[in-house]
Amino acid sequence: MKDFSINEMLEMQKTLQEKYKDIWEGITPEVGQNKLLWMVGEIGEVIDIIKKHGGEKLCHDPQLRKQLIEELADVLMYYNDILLCFGITAEELKQSYSDKFERNLQRW
């Protein structure tokens, strides 16, 4: 299986947003804050799973692992919605991530 790219995720989110444009709140800078709050909620669900079951069990129990990964996918979906809300491209994200990576290499 090939790597799963930011561009692929963004395109998938655009498809969802288009399909549910009459139901969901849309993708605009004004909505970005709401998407961030929804993402934090999903992160809370990830935290709950880890707290409840512990890391070791999550690595070896296929059902729990599936549940954890599904919640992490929800986090990524909202993350990509946030990128879309603010018009952040995969190229901009890569540049910023790379720059931050280089700064962190020099930090300590």
C-alpha positions, 0 to 999 in steps of 0.5 A: 500500500502506498503512503496516504498523502495530505492531498488525498485526505484534502480531496476526500474531505472536499468530496464529503463537504460537497456531498453534505453542503446543505447539511454541514456548516461549510468550509470558510475561515469563520467555520475554522474555529468550530472545526477545531473545537470538533477536532478537540472533541475527537482527540478527547475520544482518543484520550478516553480509549487510551486511558480506559484500555492502556497502550499495551492492550491497544497495540495487541487487541485488534478490536480496540486497535480498530476503534483507536484508529477510527477515532484518530481518523476522525481527528484527521478529518477535522484537521483536514477540514481546518486546512480547507477552512483556511485554504492551507495547501499541502505544499504550505503545510510541508514547508512549514512542517519542514521549517519547524522540523529543522528548528527543532533539530537545533533546539537542544 
